[in-house]
Amino acid sequence: MKCEWVQQNVLLYVYNELADDARYELEQHLARCTDCAGELKAARNFHSAVSQFTVEDPSPNFLASSRMRLQEALETAEQGGFWQKLMFDPAAWLRQVRFSPALAATIFILGFAGGIGATYKYVSGSPEVGRFMPAEQPAQASIGGIRSITQDPGSNTVNIKYDTVSTQEAQGSLNDQKIQQLLLFAARNNYNAGVRMDSVDLLTQTPNDTHVREALIYGLRYDSNPGVRLKALEALGPYVKEDVRVRDAMLEALVNDSNPGVRAQCMHALEPVRADGSVRAVFQKLADTDQSAYIRSQARTVLAQLPEID
């Protein structure tokens, strides 16, 4: 066993994440290598120091933001590395599986899920298979994605199809807690921009709800689709005076959004609070340095209409 491998896996050893055979080989190496033994001592000291701090749970917004960024990274990542390694260097891949219990567990789970999926496909001919009844409350951790969102014409009934191991379906009014939970999940986590648009469109009907407004703010800040951002911005407009979070999100979008239409709409939505000091400062910066001639012109127009500060 080489020192390089030991030093790369010593933290896994400290946190008891190594397989038994890898752990044994690492301990044998540590007994005869003073450099690696020193690395282990430093790792244990680090673990002891970190353990003294209180662990804080991440906020829902941070989790949702991280999921969206991971989704975007996966969508733009180059494919083929795994299969190339498997085909051209199987020995190295097997060694990685041997010393990585997490990878082995992932392979097992994928195989198990594939078997379940094949079974579902076989029995899905029955019209009742895969229908989710309102009695069961879906957990976000078990939801794989939202397939579609529709509203029955002329009614308050919403139909949502979503995936767990198999495709499920839920039906209920906009006031139904389960329907609201699925809509919030779709607005933050779904891969399909059309589904996110449908979800945000329905959420705009109940923007007074705290969780709904947080989802709309998140959509304005982080959604990759400009249509979704515009829809969220439209719903948040009436709350720019009373909710400083809405105001901050609009200012952030006004300065940083990549879509000119979103920025122009933000400028219009901020008109009721344009005399606010933070809003005035942003408009002044845009009037002086913004790269868009239209934004510069509109910012100067707004500033000219404001009273002078004594």
N, C-alpha and C positions, 0 to 999 in steps of 0.2 A: 504494500500500500504506500502511495506517495504522500509526501507532506502537503502538497497542494490540495489533494482531495480532503485530507484531514482538516486543514485550515478552513476550507469551504464549508465543511459540515459540522464544525465544532459547536456552533450555536444550536444546531438540531440535536446534538448530543446533550447539551445543557438543558434543553427544553423537553428531553425524552421523546423526540420525534423520529429517531432512527430505528430501523428494523433491528431485531435481535442479532442477526448475523453481522450486519454492518457495525453495530455497536460493539460487538466482541472484537472485530478486526481493528476498530479504531482504538479500543482500550489496549490491545496488544501493541499497537504502534506507539501509543503514548508512553508505555512503560519503557521503551528504549530510545525515545526521541525527546531530548530536553527542550528543543525549540517548540515543538507542538505541545508539550506539557505546559510551557509558558503561555502559549496561545489559549489553552484551556483555562488556565488560572485567570487570565485577563477577561475571558468570556464570562466566567463565573462571577468575577467582581462586578462586571457590567450588569449582569442579571440581578445581582443582589442590590445594586444601587437603583436600578429601574423599578424593582419590586416595592421600593419604599414610597413611590408616588401613587396617588389615587387614580384609578382608571376611569375616565369619563366616557359615557356613551356618546357616539356621534349623533348629531342632530339629524332629523328627517331630511332637511334641505341638503345637508352635506352628503348624505347617502344617495339621494336622488341625483345630485350633481355628479357624484362619482360614477353612478351607473350610466348616466348620459354620456360622460366623457369616455368611459370604457366602451360603450356601444359605438361611438364615433371612431374610436381607435380600432375596434374590431372590423368596422366597415371599410377602413382604409388600409388595413394591414395586408401585406403580401402573403399569398397562400402558397402552400407546397412544401414548406420547410420540414414539417413533421413527416410527410410521406417520403420525401427525399432521404431523410435520415434513416427511416425504416427500411427503404429499399437498398440504399448504398452503404449503410453502416449499421447493419442489424446488431452486431456485437456491442457497439457502443450504446445503442438504444436499450438493449437488454440489461446492460450494466446500470443504466440510469434507472430502469424499473426496479432493479434489485435493491438499490440504495435509496429509493424514494418511495416510501409507503404511501404518500399522498397521491402520487401518480398512479400507483397500482390500484388504489382505492377508486380513483376516478375512472380508470379503465373498466373496473368491475361495475361501477354504477352505470356507465354508458351502455355496457352490454346488457345489464338488467333492464334499463329503460328501453333499449331497442327491442328486447323481447316483449315487453309490455305493449309497446307501440304496434308491433306486428300482430299481437293478439287482438288489440283494439280494432285494427284494420280488418281483421277477419270477421269479427262479430258485429261490426258497425252497420250491417245491413238492416238491423231492427230500427224502426223510427224512434224508439224510446231510448236507445243507447246513447250515452253522452249528454243527456239533458240534465241540467243542474237545477234542482228544485229549491225554492226559497228557504227551506228549513235549515240548510247548511250554510255556514258563514265561511267564505273563502279566505284563506290567509295569504297575504302578499307573497310570502316566501315560497308558496306552492304554485303561484301563478307564473306560467312560462311566457305569456304574452296575450294581448287582446287581438282577436281576429277581426271583429267588426262591431260597430255600434249603429243601431237604427232606432228611430222613434216612430211609433205607430201614428199615422196621419190623424190629426184631430183629437189626439188623446195625450195623456201624460205618461203613457207606458213606454218604457225604454227596454230594448232587447240588446243584450251584450253576449257575444260568443268569445270565450277565452280558453286558453290552453293550460292544462296542468300536465299530467301524463297523457291525457287524451283531451279532445276539445269538449268544453263544457258550455252551458248556456244558462244565463240568468235573466229573469224578467221581473220588472217591478216599476213603480213610479219613481220620479226624481227624488222624492222624499224618503225612499227606501234606503236604509243604512248600507245594505249590501251593494245596491246600485251605485250609491255615492262612492263607496270604497273602490269599486272597479273603475269608475270614471276617473277618480284621482290617480289610480295606478296607471291607467292608460295615458293620462295627460303627461306623466313624468317618465314612463319607462318603456313605452311601446316602440318597436322598430318601424312601424308603419306610420308615415307622416299623415296619411289620410285618416287613420284611426285617431291619432292625436288631435287632428283638427275637429273631428266629430265629437270627441270627448270634451275639448275646450268649449266648443259651441254649446253643448248642453250645460256645462258648468257655469257658463255666463248667465244662465237663468237664475242661479242662486249665489251671486257673488258676495252676499252678506255673511255667508258662512266663513269662519276663520280659516278652516282647512282648504276650502275652495279658493279663497283669496290668495293663500300661500302658494297653491298650485298654479294660479294664474301669474303671480309674480315670478315664480320659477320658470314658467313657459316664456314670459317676456325676456328673461335674462339669458336662458340657456338653450331653448329649443332651436334646433338647426334649421327649421322650416320658417321662412319669413311670414307665411300665411298664418301659421299658428301664433307667432309673436304679435302680428297685427290683431288677431282675434282676441288674444289675451289683453292687449293694450286697450282695445275698445271697451272691454268689460270693466277694466280698472279705472277708466277715465273719471267716473263720478266720485271716486274715493280719493282723488289726488289731494283734496284739501284736508280731509280728516285723518288720513293714514300716511304717516311719514315714510313707511316702508314702500308704499306705492310711489310716492314722490321720488325717493332715492332710486328705485328701479327704473323709473322713466328717465331720470337724469343720466343714469348709467347707460341706458339704451341710446339716448340722444347723443352721447359722446362716442360710444364704442360700437354701436350696431353697424354691421356691414351693409345693410339694406337702406338705400336713401328714402324709400317710402316709409319705413319704420321710423327713421329719424325725424322726418317731416311730421308724421302723425304724433310723435312724442312732443315735438315743439308745440303743436296745436293743443294737445291735452294738458300741457303745463301752463297755458295762458291764465287759468284762474289763480295760480300761485306765482305768477311771474315777478311780483314785487318782493317775494321772499329773498333773503340775502343769498342763500346758496344757489337758488335758481338764477338770480341776477348775475352772480359770478360765473356760472356756466355759460350763460348767454353772452357775457362779455368776452369770454375766452373764444367762443365760437365765432363771434363777430370779428375778432382780431386774427385768428389763425386757422380756422377750419379750411380744409382743402376744397370743400364744395362751395361753389359760388352761390348757389341757391340758399344753403344753410347760412352762409355769412350774411347774405342780404336780408333774410328773414329775421335773423338775430338782431341785426342793426335796426330793423323796423320796430321790433318789440322794445328794444332799449330806448329808442327815440320817444316812445309813447309813455315811458315810465317817468314819474316825478324825480327830480334831482334829489340826491341824498345830501342832507345838511352836514 
